[in-house]
Amino acid sequence: MTTNDDDTSGKKPAPPRYDHILTPAFAAAPDEALQLELHTAPFPRSLLPRLERAWSSHPKARSRYLPTRGLRELVECVGGGVLAVGSDLEADTWLHALRPLENDLALQLALEAWITTEVAPHQSDVDWFSLVKAALPLEWTCQKLDLLGHGKATNDTARPRPHVYQLLASYLATQWIDNKWKLPGQRQGETAVLGPIGGRGQRSVYTWPPRELTDDGAYGLWTHQTTFRVVTMPHDERLLIRVTPHITRFGGTTPVYIPRRSPEKPAGATVLLYVPGGVLSGIERAQFLRAPVLVTGRANDMDWRWQPGIARIVPSLPTRHLYPAPNAVRANLRQFNGIGRDENGKNDPVALLLHTTGYTYLLDEPDVETGRKADGHPAETGLQPIDHLLLFEQMKATLPGLHLDPVEPIAKISQRRPPRLEAAAPGAVHHLELAHTAPATYEAIHLALTGLLGYTHTGKRTEAGRDIHTYRGDTEIKLSLYNPGTLVSGMPWPTESTPEERNLARRRTHDERTRALRAELPDNGQLIGSLIEIGKPVSFTAAHQDDPKPLLKKVLPTLGRHAQCLHPVTRKARPDAKKNGAKPFQGTKVRCDDVERAASAVRDILRSVGHLPQLPCPRDVKGPFELAAMHLARARGRLVPLLLRATTEGEVTAQLAPTTSHPYEPPMPLVDLPRALVAGRGRINTRDRGSLTNFLTHALALDSTADRLLVVRAQTLRNTDIWPWLQNDHIVPDELILPGIDCTAPGRTSARTPADLPGLRIARINDDSDEIPLAFGMNHLDEPETQSDDEMLPYEWGRYSGLIPWNDRTYLAVNPRSDTHQLAKSVSKYLGDDCDLIRHGANPSSLEIHVSFKQPCDSAADFAAYVNGLRRCHLHTGTPTRLPYLLHLARLMEEYID
């Protein structure tokens, strides 16, 4: 039995009610073992002391530890047959393999490339090749390992043995290929390929060959990816395995734009090389090898090069034929995708560009209607609830034979309704301005205010050459209009011959634009929300120009403005359009989706200038209450800790860490934080962990007795040298170990208890979707034998939202489905047509809320519900956010950190 999310009537149906929640995961059976005979080898002992001396003399070394990540990536790129690569070079085991490597040449080349490019580039006079060659071959040892072996931490959390994290997922992936396990709906002739070695206890298999997809002129490839991952949950002694389906996309035509992901690194991309079984020594299965490339330039000027380590290795590899010239792959992705080859080409290299969001590709033919010459990938990500559950049911028939049993469904608990929100400053006056050239852009803003946000247009006047419109609703808005001219135009790419000259030319262009902005938009002493009409990044790329948005975000806060960019409204509404978004909004000429975009921009800019909610008080807390959130951002090798606080009286403040240039950093109104961030304040050295842990301790307010809650994000703070107490196997409820203290050190200071810290509560948030099981609603059927032939699962199932108890301190929180995700839950990307791939599938990800520290009178379930409710504590969006209130605002502030 299933339920249908779609409804053709005018009234929205009531959501289904489910008695249980199904979390598609598997747990190791108690007292069972999964023995496997493997070969292990330590890092060459004679080489390690020499490397440590070389690294200690490296003038640019940022850490005393060897940069083993680069070595691991190189070995993963060329080490066919290796199951896992360790990071601790002093450990007894560095490599795991099913059998000893027959040829050490690839490993020797990887070591030499790593040493000469990362460890000792300053020692060019040393013959590292000979030193590495003399340290080989590796000393292999045969061992029997239990891949389900795990202990239990003192807080009852499973503690997998190191080799379990490294090997279990890889073993399951190889079992998939060796035993020819099938995906639901797998087509005849499709096989499986072993994915590259993955970190963090995971490994994937991919369906081969990839499938082609075309939509609206865009062309690309896609395939199914199934990922195994070892995870743990706090205070759960079970070793858990997640089996997760994904859609993987590959570029189909010549890429024209690949964005930089970090200002500290050049743009990069990943090419997956398809290696048939038997091609490389030690490989019996078809496998993908990862080959990273460095990307410079855009469009016709784009250039690809293998990353330095790979570039040094490839010419000497016995299998160099697997590595085609990077620019040859870039220029003709179709030639290298391996699809439809005849006998003459079956041995040619196969290379696939792994697509990620932001890449655009040249269209085979320009779009006749719009003139666009490039587009993104036609396939959308995300599988449907039915796909996750179909895979789960299929694996339930397989994994128990390996002593991995399905996790039992969880009984639902009663849910608390989130409190009604009110503005912290009702009736406040907010000054906004709109820089636009397209007339329809203002019309969309006007319709958003009056048609969606509940404001009334009350007047218009002209002042200093600008039209100023007044709107009244929850607040009063004074909206000033002006034509920005060239202030928001693209900045031409430098044409100088050397990187130094190009950087200098770019700085001159930025300085000129900054002076123009300061002249046109002087700081008049009041905060202004600046809505800026700006072109899309791809349009600037096509014109060989730099996108001005980053510069606007950097300069405008210094002029008393917070910026919110939106694309011009130029498309005409069509009453006969198939999609609702393209139809006219309330009989106007503006499309519905453009008005929605404008409404989102207005909400965001109002939030930025201080239109925030009154903080609700938790259940059973009387009197004043304070919420605090600690977020750790990063900027060019430095750390930027952000401490935000809100009170039930309506005050919202931010605080930065003291630095040498600003030794005193008092709390400031949140609206002042962007100006402080673009000025470079609050940045501490990455290695200055003392300043960081002191600031974290300050956030706890140890001397206070007021009722307060600190919400912390585990991913950024749980490192061993920051706050190890936040790790799964160290966090003991109501026994606080302060930041910077090693939880395992003998003789450490005793833990703080609620008796020591009255009024304090701490909630740890984990939003890493790879670590946390998804959750779906289910009802057991009383008579499963009556199931009809067209039903796909033996129970009633569907999406679920709310709070789910994993144990008495750990909860999963799932947001309702967004209104933008309208694909029916029963549409399957496993069983359906390929045309379903152009539609985005949605499964609201679980958020883990751990009530880490509470007062004796508190209910853990009530505080978890309160934290979950904070994800709806916003006036700028009606959609619940991934992170709770202040953490969400802190993360948004990262756009002001260069």
C-alpha positions in Angstrom: 0.0 0.0 0.0 1.3 3.5 -0.9 0.1 7.0 -0.6 0.1 9.6 -3.3 1.7 13.0 -2.6 0.0 14.5 -5.6 -3.5 16.0 -5.5 -5.4 17.5 -8.3 -8.1 19.0 -6.2 -7.9 22.5 -4.8 -7.6 21.4 -1.2 -4.3 20.0 0.0 -4.7 16.6 1.5 -3.7 15.9 5.1 -0.3 14.3 5.4 -0.3 10.5 6.1 0.1 9.4 9.7 2.9 6.9 10.4 3.4 4.9 13.5 7.0 4.0 12.9 10.1 5.6 11.3 12.3 3.5 9.0 16.0 4.3 8.9 17.5 2.4 6.0 20.8 1.3 7.7 22.4 -2.0 8.8 24.0 -3.0 12.0 26.7 -5.6 12.7 25.1 -8.7 14.3 26.2 -9.1 18.0 29.0 -11.6 18.7 29.5 -12.3 14.9 32.7 -11.8 12.9 33.6 -11.3 9.3 37.1 -12.7 8.8 39.1 -11.7 5.8 42.7 -12.6 4.9 44.5 -9.5 3.8 48.1 -8.4 3.1 49.4 -5.3 5.0 52.6 -3.3 4.7 54.1 -0.5 6.8 55.6 2.6 5.3 59.3 2.1 4.4 61.0 2.4 7.8 64.4 3.6 6.5 62.8 6.5 4.6 60.7 8.0 7.3 63.4 9.7 9.5 64.9 11.4 6.4 61.5 12.7 5.4 60.8 14.1 8.8 64.1 16.0 8.8 63.4 17.3 5.3 59.9 18.5 6.3 61.1 20.1 9.5 63.4 22.3 7.3 60.7 23.2 4.8 60.4 27.0 4.9 56.6 26.9 4.2 55.6 24.0 6.5 52.5 24.9 8.4 52.5 21.9 10.7 55.0 19.6 12.3 53.1 16.6 10.7 54.0 15.3 7.3 51.4 16.2 4.6 50.2 12.7 4.1 47.0 13.6 2.4 48.8 14.3 -0.8 50.6 11.0 -0.6 47.3 9.1 0.0 45.7 10.8 -3.0 48.6 9.9 -5.3 48.7 6.3 -4.2 44.9 6.1 -4.7 45.4 7.5 -8.2 47.9 4.9 -9.3 47.7 2.1 -6.8 45.5 -0.4 -8.5 44.8 -3.3 -6.1 45.3 -1.3 -2.9 42.2 -1.3 -0.7 43.2 1.3 1.8 45.9 3.9 2.4 46.7 5.0 5.9 47.7 8.5 7.0 49.9 7.5 10.0 53.3 6.7 8.5 54.6 5.5 11.9 51.8 2.9 12.3 52.4 -0.8 11.8 50.1 -0.8 8.7 50.2 1.8 5.9 48.7 -0.2 3.0 46.0 -2.9 2.8 45.7 -5.1 -0.2 44.1 -8.4 -1.1 47.5 -9.5 -2.3 51.0 -8.0 -2.4 51.6 -5.6 -5.2 53.6 -7.4 -8.0 55.2 -4.2 -9.3 56.4 -1.4 -7.0 57.2 1.0 -9.8 53.9 3.0 -9.6 54.3 3.2 -5.8 57.9 4.3 -6.2 56.9 7.1 -8.6 54.1 8.2 -6.3 56.5 8.5 -3.3 59.1 10.4 -5.3 56.5 12.8 -6.7 55.0 13.4 -3.3 58.4 14.0 -1.7 59.7 16.4 -4.5 56.5 18.4 -4.8 55.3 18.6 -1.2 57.8 17.4 1.4 61.2 18.6 0.2 60.9 20.8 -2.9 63.6 22.9 -1.3 66.1 20.0 -1.5 66.5 19.7 -5.2 70.1 18.4 -4.8 68.9 15.2 -3.1 68.5 12.1 -5.3 65.1 11.1 -3.9 64.4 8.6 -6.6 67.4 6.5 -5.6 66.5 6.8 -1.9 63.0 5.7 -2.5 64.1 2.8 -4.7 66.5 1.6 -2.0 63.7 1.6 0.6 61.5 -0.7 -1.5 60.1 -3.4 -1.8 57.6 -3.1 0.9 57.5 -5.7 3.7 54.1 -7.5 3.2 52.5 -9.5 6.0 49.5 -11.8 5.7 46.9 -11.1 8.4 43.4 -12.3 9.2 41.2 -9.3 10.2 37.7 -9.2 11.5 35.9 -6.5 9.4 33.2 -6.2 12.0 35.5 -5.8 14.9 34.6 -3.0 17.2 34.8 -2.1 20.9 32.7 0.2 23.1 33.7 3.6 24.4 33.0 4.6 28.0 29.9 6.5 26.8 28.6 3.3 25.2 29.4 4.4 21.6 30.7 1.8 19.2 34.4 2.2 18.5 35.3 0.4 15.3 38.9 -0.9 14.9 40.9 1.4 12.5 41.0 -1.3 9.8 37.2 -1.6 9.9 36.8 2.1 8.9 39.4 1.6 6.2 38.3 -1.8 4.8 34.7 -2.8 5.5 33.1 -0.5 2.9 35.7 -1.5 0.3 35.1 -5.2 1.0 31.3 -4.8 0.6 31.9 -2.9 -2.7 34.1 -5.7 -4.0 31.5 -8.3 -2.9 28.9 -6.4 -5.0 31.0 -6.8 -8.1 32.2 -10.4 -7.4 28.7 -11.7 -6.6 27.0 -9.6 -9.4 24.6 -7.9 -7.0 22.0 -5.9 -9.0 20.3 -2.6 -8.5 16.5 -2.4 -8.7 15.6 -2.0 -12.3 19.1 -2.7 -13.6 19.1 -3.1 -17.3 20.4 -6.0 -19.3 24.1 -5.6 -20.2 24.8 -3.2 -17.4 27.7 -4.1 -15.0 29.3 -2.6 -12.0 32.6 -0.6 -11.6 34.5 -0.3 -8.4 34.9 3.4 -7.4 38.1 5.1 -6.3 39.3 4.5 -2.8 37.3 6.9 -0.6 38.2 8.4 2.7 36.1 8.5 5.9 35.1 4.8 5.8 33.3 4.8 2.4 33.6 3.1 -1.0 31.2 3.2 -4.0 30.2 1.1 -7.0 29.0 2.6 -10.2 26.8 1.2 -12.9 28.6 0.8 -16.3 28.3 2.1 -18.9 26.8 5.5 -18.1 23.7 6.6 -19.9 23.2 9.6 -22.2 20.6 12.3 -21.5 19.6 15.3 -23.5 17.2 18.0 -22.4 16.5 21.4 -24.0 19.7 21.2 -26.0 21.9 20.2 -23.1 23.7 16.9 -23.3 25.4 14.9 -20.5 26.0 11.4 -19.1 24.8 10.0 -15.8 24.9 6.7 -13.9 23.8 5.1 -10.6 26.2 5.2 -7.7 25.8 3.1 -4.6 27.9 4.1 -1.6 28.8 2.0 1.5 29.8 3.9 4.6 30.7 2.9 8.1 29.2 5.2 10.7 28.5 5.4 14.5 25.9 7.2 16.5 26.4 8.6 20.0 25.7 6.1 22.8 24.9 3.4 20.3 27.1 0.3 20.7 26.2 -1.0 17.2 28.5 -0.7 14.3 26.4 0.8 11.5 26.6 0.6 7.7 24.8 2.9 5.4 24.0 1.9 1.8 23.1 5.0 0.0 22.0 5.6 -3.7 23.2 8.6 -5.6 23.1 10.0 -9.2 26.5 10.6 -10.6 26.8 13.0 -13.5 29.6 13.3 -16.2 30.2 16.1 -18.6 29.1 15.4 -22.1 30.4 18.3 -24.2 33.3 20.8 -24.0 33.3 22.6 -20.6 33.3 26.4 -20.8 33.3 27.3 -17.0 34.6 25.5 -14.0 34.4 27.6 -10.8 37.1 28.0 -8.2 35.9 26.5 -4.9 38.4 28.3 -2.7 40.3 31.7 -3.1 43.4 29.9 -1.8 43.5 27.3 -4.6 43.2 27.3 -8.3 40.2 25.8 -10.0 40.2 22.0 -10.2 38.2 19.1 -11.5 38.2 15.3 -11.3 38.5 12.9 -14.2 37.6 9.3 -13.6 39.6 6.9 -15.7 37.9 3.6 -16.5 40.2 0.6 -16.0 38.9 -2.8 -17.2 39.8 -5.8 -15.0 43.2 -7.2 -15.7 44.7 -4.0 -17.1 46.7 -3.1 -14.0 48.7 -5.5 -11.9 46.6 -6.6 -8.9 43.3 -5.5 -10.4 40.8 -8.2 -11.2 37.7 -6.0 -11.3 36.8 -3.0 -13.5 37.7 0.1 -11.5 37.7 3.9 -11.7 40.9 5.6 -10.9 40.8 9.3 -9.8 42.8 11.7 -11.8 42.6 15.3 -10.6 43.3 18.2 -13.0 44.2 21.9 -12.5 42.0 24.3 -14.5 43.0 27.7 -15.7 41.1 30.0 -18.0 37.6 29.8 -19.2 35.7 29.1 -22.4 38.1 28.9 -25.4 41.0 29.9 -23.1 40.5 27.0 -20.7 43.5 24.8 -20.1 43.8 21.5 -18.2 46.9 20.0 -16.6 47.3 17.0 -14.4 48.0 18.0 -10.8 51.8 18.2 -10.3 52.2 14.8 -8.6 50.3 13.0 -11.4 52.1 15.0 -14.1 55.4 13.8 -12.8 54.3 10.2 -12.5 52.5 9.6 -15.8 55.5 9.7 -18.2 57.2 6.9 -16.3 54.2 4.6 -15.6 54.0 1.3 -17.4 50.3 2.0 -17.8 50.6 5.6 -19.1 48.3 4.7 -22.0 45.4 5.0 -19.4 46.2 8.7 -19.0 45.2 10.7 -22.1 46.4 14.3 -22.5 44.2 16.4 -20.3 43.4 19.0 -22.9 42.4 16.3 -25.4 39.8 15.1 -22.9 38.6 18.6 -22.3 38.2 19.4 -26.0 36.3 16.2 -26.8 34.6 14.5 -23.9 32.5 12.5 -26.3 35.6 10.8 -27.8 36.7 9.6 -24.4 33.4 8.5 -22.7 33.7 4.9 -23.9 30.2 4.7 -25.2 29.4 2.9 -28.6 33.0 2.1 -29.5 33.8 -0.5 -32.1 36.6 -3.1 -32.0 39.2 -0.7 -33.2 38.6 1.7 -30.3 37.8 -0.6 -27.4 41.3 -0.4 -26.0 41.5 3.4 -26.2 41.6 5.2 -22.8 38.2 6.1 -21.2 38.1 9.3 -19.2 35.0 10.9 -17.7 34.7 14.4 -16.3 33.0 14.2 -12.9 30.3 16.9 -13.0 29.6 19.1 -10.0 27.3 22.0 -9.5 28.4 25.2 -11.3 30.0 23.6 -14.4 28.7 24.7 -17.7 29.2 23.1 -21.1 29.1 24.2 -24.8 25.8 23.4 -26.5 25.9 21.5 -29.7 23.8 24.2 -31.2 23.0 27.7 -29.8 19.5 28.1 -28.4 17.4 29.7 -31.1 15.0 31.4 -28.7 17.5 32.8 -26.1 20.8 32.7 -28.0 22.5 30.9 -25.1 25.6 28.9 -26.1 26.2 27.0 -22.9 24.2 25.3 -20.2 24.6 23.1 -17.2 24.0 19.3 -17.0 20.6 18.1 -18.0 20.3 15.5 -15.2 19.2 16.6 -11.7 20.5 15.0 -8.5 18.6 13.2 -5.9 16.8 9.9 -5.8 13.3 9.5 -4.5 12.1 7.9 -1.2 11.0 4.8 -3.2 14.6 4.4 -4.6 16.1 4.4 -1.1 13.6 1.9 0.2 13.9 -0.4 -2.8 17.7 -0.5 -2.4 17.2 -1.1 1.3 14.8 -4.0 0.7 17.2 -5.5 -1.9 20.2 -5.3 0.4 18.1 -6.9 3.2 18.2 -10.1 1.1 22.0 -9.9 0.9 23.8 -8.3 3.8 22.5 -10.5 6.6 24.6 -13.3 5.0 27.6 -11.1 6.0 26.2 -10.6 9.6 24.8 -7.2 8.8 21.2 -6.9 9.9 18.7 -4.2 9.1 18.1 -1.6 11.8 14.7 -2.0 13.4 12.0 0.7 12.8 11.7 3.3 15.5 8.4 4.1 17.2 7.3 7.7 16.7 6.9 10.2 19.5 4.5 13.1 19.9 5.6 16.3 18.2 5.6 19.8 19.6 4.3 22.6 17.4 6.9 25.4 16.8 6.0 28.7 18.5 4.4 31.5 16.6 7.0 34.1 15.6 6.9 37.8 16.0 9.3 40.5 14.8 11.8 41.5 17.4 11.3 45.2 16.4 7.8 45.5 15.0 7.2 48.7 13.1 10.8 49.3 12.5 11.8 51.4 9.4 14.2 49.8 6.9 15.9 51.6 4.2 16.4 49.7 0.9 17.6 50.6 -2.5 17.3 48.8 -5.8 19.9 49.2 -8.5 18.3 48.1 -11.8 18.2 48.7 -15.5 15.4 46.3 -16.5 12.0 47.9 -15.7 10.4 44.5 -14.9 12.9 44.0 -12.1 11.3 46.7 -10.0 7.8 45.5 -11.0 8.7 42.0 -9.7 9.9 43.6 -6.4 6.7 45.6 -6.1 4.6 42.5 -6.8 6.6 40.5 -4.3 6.0 43.1 -1.6 2.3 43.7 -2.3 1.3 40.3 -3.6 3.3 37.9 -1.5 4.8 39.6 1.6 1.7 41.5 2.8 2.9 45.1 2.3 0.9 48.0 1.0 2.3 50.7 -1.3 1.6 54.0 0.5 3.5 56.6 -1.5 6.2 57.8 -3.8 8.5 60.8 -3.8 11.6 62.0 -5.6 14.7 63.0 -3.7 18.2 63.7 -5.0 17.2 62.4 -8.4 15.9 59.0 -7.1 12.3 57.7 -6.8 11.6 56.6 -3.3 8.6 54.3 -2.7 7.2 53.6 0.8 5.6 50.3 1.8 4.0 49.4 5.1 3.4 46.0 6.6 5.1 44.2 9.4 7.7 47.0 9.1 8.0 50.2 7.0 10.2 50.0 3.9 11.6 53.0 2.1 12.7 51.7 -1.3 15.0 54.0 -3.4 15.5 53.3 -7.1 18.5 54.2 -9.2 20.3 53.1 -12.4 23.7 51.6 -11.5 25.3 52.1 -14.9 28.6 50.5 -15.1 28.9 49.9 -11.4 27.7 46.4 -11.8 29.2 45.6 -15.2 31.7 42.8 -15.6 35.4 43.7 -15.3 37.5 42.6 -18.4 39.9 39.8 -18.0 43.5 40.9 -17.9 45.4 40.2 -21.1 49.0 40.6 -19.8 51.4 37.7 -20.4 52.5 36.7 -16.9 50.4 35.8 -13.8 52.1 38.6 -11.8 51.1 41.2 -14.4 47.6 39.9 -14.6 47.1 40.0 -10.9 48.4 43.6 -10.8 46.1 44.6 -13.7 43.1 43.0 -11.8 44.0 44.9 -8.7 44.0 48.2 -10.6 40.6 47.4 -12.1 39.2 46.5 -8.7 40.6 49.8 -7.2 39.0 51.8 -10.0 35.6 50.1 -9.4 35.9 50.6 -5.7 36.5 54.4 -6.2 33.5 54.6 -8.4 31.3 52.8 -5.9 32.5 55.1 -3.1 31.7 58.2 -5.2 28.3 57.0 -6.3 27.2 55.4 -3.0 28.6 57.4 -0.1 28.0 56.2 3.5 25.3 58.5 4.9 25.4 57.0 8.4 22.4 54.7 8.2 22.3 51.1 7.3 20.9 50.4 3.8 19.9 47.1 2.2 21.1 47.2 -1.3 19.3 45.0 -3.9 21.5 44.8 -7.0 20.4 43.6 -10.4 23.4 41.7 -11.8 24.0 39.3 -14.7 24.6 35.5 -14.3 28.2 34.3 -13.9 28.0 32.4 -17.2 27.2 35.7 -19.0 30.3 37.3 -17.6 32.4 34.3 -18.5 31.1 34.4 -22.1 32.1 38.1 -22.3 35.6 37.3 -20.9 34.9 39.4 -17.8 35.2 38.9 -14.0 31.9 38.7 -12.1 31.6 41.9 -10.0 29.6 40.2 -7.2 32.5 39.3 -4.9 33.8 42.9 -5.1 30.4 44.3 -4.3 30.1 42.0 -1.3 33.5 43.3 -0.1 33.1 47.0 -0.7 29.4 47.8 0.0 29.6 46.9 3.8 32.3 49.6 4.1 29.7 52.1 2.7 27.0 51.2 5.2 25.2 48.8 2.9 24.5 45.1 2.9 24.2 43.7 -0.7 21.7 41.1 -2.1 22.1 40.3 -5.8 19.4 39.2 -8.1 19.3 38.5 -11.8 17.4 40.8 -14.2 13.8 40.1 -14.8 13.6 39.9 -18.6 11.5 36.9 -19.5 7.9 37.4 -20.4 5.1 35.5 -18.8 3.0 33.1 -21.0 -0.6 32.3 -20.0 -0.3 29.0 -22.0 3.0 27.9 -20.3 3.1 24.3 -19.1 5.0 25.2 -16.0 3.3 27.3 -13.3 6.4 29.4 -12.8 6.2 30.7 -16.4 2.6 31.8 -16.1 1.6 35.5 -15.3 1.5 36.6 -11.7 -1.9 37.9 -10.8 -2.7 38.9 -14.4 0.5 40.9 -14.9 3.3 40.4 -17.5 5.7 39.2 -14.9 6.3 35.4 -14.4 5.3 33.8 -11.2 8.8 32.4 -10.6 10.4 35.8 -11.1 8.1 37.3 -8.4 9.1 34.4 -6.1 12.7 35.2 -6.8 12.1 38.8 -6.0 10.3 37.9 -2.7 13.3 35.7 -1.7 15.7 38.6 -2.3 13.5 41.1 -0.3 13.2 38.6 2.6 17.0 38.1 2.6 17.9 41.8 2.5 15.4 42.5 5.3 17.0 39.8 7.4 20.4 41.3 6.7 19.4 44.8 7.9 17.9 43.5 11.1 14.3 42.2 10.5 14.7 39.3 12.9 12.3 37.3 15.0 11.7 37.5 18.8 13.5 34.5 20.3 10.9 32.1 21.7 11.5 30.7 25.2 12.0 26.9 25.7 9.3 24.9 27.4 9.4 25.1 31.2 12.0 27.9 31.3 10.7 30.9 33.1 12.1 34.4 32.8 14.9 35.7 30.5 16.7 33.2 28.3 19.7 33.5 26.0 20.6 31.5 22.9 24.2 31.4 21.7 25.7 29.7 18.7 29.4 29.1 17.9 30.4 28.7 14.2 33.9 28.3 12.9 34.6 29.8 9.4 37.9 29.7 7.4 39.6 32.3 5.4 42.9 32.0 3.5 44.7 29.8 6.0 43.1 31.5 9.0 40.2 30.7 11.3 37.3 33.1 12.0 35.2 31.9 15.0 31.8 33.6 15.1 29.8 33.9 18.4 26.2 35.0 17.9 23.8 35.6 20.8 20.0 36.3 21.0 17.8 37.0 24.0 14.1 36.7 24.6 14.2 40.5 25.0 14.9 40.9 21.2 18.6 41.7 21.3 20.8 39.9 18.7 24.6 40.4 18.9 27.8 39.0 17.4 31.3 38.8 18.8 34.6 38.1 17.1 37.8 36.7 18.6 40.4 39.2 19.9 43.5 39.5 17.7 46.7 41.5 17.9 45.3 44.3 15.8 42.0 44.3 17.7 42.8 43.0 21.2 39.4 44.0 22.6 36.3 42.7 20.7 33.1 43.5 22.6 29.7 42.2 21.4 28.3 44.2 18.5 24.8 44.4 17.0 24.5 41.6 14.4 24.0 44.2 11.6 27.5 45.5 12.2 29.2 42.2 11.7 29.5 42.3 7.9 31.5 45.6 8.1 33.8 44.0 10.7 34.3 40.9 8.6 35.2 42.7 5.4 37.7 44.7 7.4 39.5 41.5 8.2 38.8 41.4 11.9 38.5 38.3 14.0 41.0 36.2 12.1 43.3 34.0 14.1 46.2 31.9 12.9 45.3 28.3 12.2 47.9 27.0 14.5 46.9 29.4 17.3 44.6 26.8 19.0 45.1 28.5 22.3 43.2 31.7 21.2 40.5 29.5 19.6 39.9 27.3 22.7 39.9 30.4 24.9 37.2 32.0 22.8 35.2 28.8 22.8 35.4 28.7 26.6 34.3 32.3 26.7 31.2 31.3 24.8 30.2 28.9 27.6 29.9 31.8 30.0 31.2 29.7 32.9 30.6 32.4 35.5 27.0 33.0 34.6 24.0 31.4 36.3 21.4 32.7 33.7 19.3 30.2 31.7 21.2 29.8 28.4 21.7 27.4 25.6 24.9 27.1 23.5 24.4 25.4 20.1 27.6 24.1 18.5 28.3 22.5 15.1 30.2 19.3 15.4 31.9 19.3 12.0 33.9 22.5 12.6 34.8 22.1 16.3 35.2 18.4 17.1 38.9 18.1 16.0 41.2 16.5 18.6 43.1 19.8 19.2 40.0 22.0 19.4 37.1 20.4 21.3 37.5 16.6 21.4 34.6 16.2 23.9 32.3 16.8 20.9 33.4 13.6 19.2 30.9 10.7 19.3 33.0 8.4 21.5 34.0 11.2 24.0 30.8 13.1 24.6 29.4 12.1 28.0 26.1 13.8 28.8 26.2 16.3 31.6 29.9 15.8 32.0 31.5 18.8 30.2 35.2 18.7 29.3 36.3 22.2 28.3 37.7 23.0 24.8 41.3 22.2 24.2 41.5 19.4 26.8 42.4 15.9 25.7 39.6 13.6 26.9 42.0 10.6 27.1 44.9 12.3 28.8 45.8 10.8 32.2 45.3 13.2 35.1 43.1 15.6 33.1 40.9 18.0 35.0 37.6 16.6 36.1 34.4 17.1 34.1 32.0 20.0 34.9 28.5 19.0 35.9 25.2 20.9 36.0 25.8 21.5 39.7 29.0 23.3 38.7 27.3 25.3 35.8 23.8 26.2 36.7 21.6 27.5 33.8 23.9 26.1 31.1 22.6 23.8 28.3 24.6 22.6 25.3 23.2 21.1 22.1 25.6 19.5 19.6 24.5 19.7 16.0 25.7 17.3 13.3 24.6 18.2 9.8 26.9 15.9 7.9 24.3 14.1 5.7 26.8 11.3 5.0 27.0 10.3 8.7 23.3 10.4 9.6 20.7 7.9 8.4 17.7 9.1 6.5 14.3 8.6 7.9 11.0 7.6 6.3 7.5 7.0 7.7 6.1 3.5 7.6 3.1 1.5 8.8 3.2 -2.3 9.1 0.4 -4.0 7.1 -1.9 -6.3 9.1 -2.3 -8.6 6.1 0.8 -8.4 3.8 -0.5 -11.3 1.8 -3.2 -9.1 0.3 -0.5 -6.9 -1.3 -1.4 -6.2 -4.9 1.0 -6.9 -7.8 1.6 -3.2 -8.5 2.8 -2.4 -4.9 6.5 -2.1 -4.7 7.1 -2.5 -0.9 5.5 -4.7 1.8 4.5 -1.8 4.0 2.9 1.6 3.8 5.6 4.2 3.4 6.2 7.9 2.7 8.1 11.0 3.7 8.3 11.9 7.4 9.0 15.1 9.2 9.6 15.8 12.9 11.7 14.6 15.7 12.9 11.0 16.0 14.5 9.5 19.1 17.6 7.5 18.4 18.3 7.2 22.2 17.6 9.3 25.2 20.1 12.0 24.2 20.3 11.7 20.4 17.5 12.7 18.1 17.1 12.8 14.3 15.3 15.9 13.0 13.7 16.0 9.6 12.2 19.0 7.9 9.0 18.9 5.9 9.4 18.6 2.2 10.0 22.0 0.6 7.3 23.4 -1.6 9.8 23.5 -4.5 10.1 19.7 -4.5 6.9 18.6 -6.1 8.0 15.3 -7.6 5.7 12.6 -6.4 7.2 10.2 -3.9 6.4 7.2 -6.0 8.4 8.3 -9.0 11.4 6.0 -9.1 14.7 6.9 -10.9 15.5 3.2 -10.7 12.4 1.9 -12.3 11.2 4.9 -14.3 12.1 6.4 -17.6 15.4 8.3 -18.2 13.3 11.4 -18.7 12.7 11.4 -14.9 16.3 12.3 -14.5 15.7 15.9 -15.6 13.6 16.4 -12.4 15.1 16.9 -9.0 14.5 14.1 -6.4 14.2 15.2 -2.8 14.7 13.3 0.5 14.9 15.8 3.4 18.2 15.0 5.1 18.3 14.2 8.8 19.9 16.5 11.3 21.4 15.0 14.4 20.6 16.9 17.6 22.5 15.7 20.7 21.4 17.2 24.0 24.9 17.2 25.5 24.4 19.2 28.7 21.2 20.0 30.5 19.9 21.0 33.9 18.3 18.3 36.2 14.8 19.7 35.7 15.1 19.7 31.9 13.5 17.2 29.5 16.0 16.1 26.8 13.1 15.6 24.3 11.8 19.1 25.0 15.1 20.7 24.4 15.7 18.7 21.2 12.3 19.8 20.0 13.2 23.4 20.9 16.4 23.2 18.8 14.5 21.6 16.0 11.9 24.4 16.2 14.7 27.0 15.8 15.1 25.8 12.2 11.8 27.5 11.6 12.7 30.6 13.6 13.1 32.9 10.6 11.2 35.8 9.2 13.1 35.8 5.9 12.0 32.4 4.8 9.0 30.2 5.4 11.1 27.1 4.6 12.8 25.5 7.5 16.6 25.8 7.2 19.2 23.0 7.5 20.8 24.6 10.6 19.0 26.2 13.6 18.4 30.0 13.8 21.7 31.6 14.9 23.9 28.9 13.3 22.1 29.6 10.0 22.8 33.3 10.3 26.4 32.7 11.2 26.9 30.5 8.1 25.4 33.2 5.9 28.0 35.6 7.2 30.7 33.6 5.5 30.0 35.5 2.2 31.6 38.5 3.8 34.8 36.6 4.6 37.4 36.8 1.8 
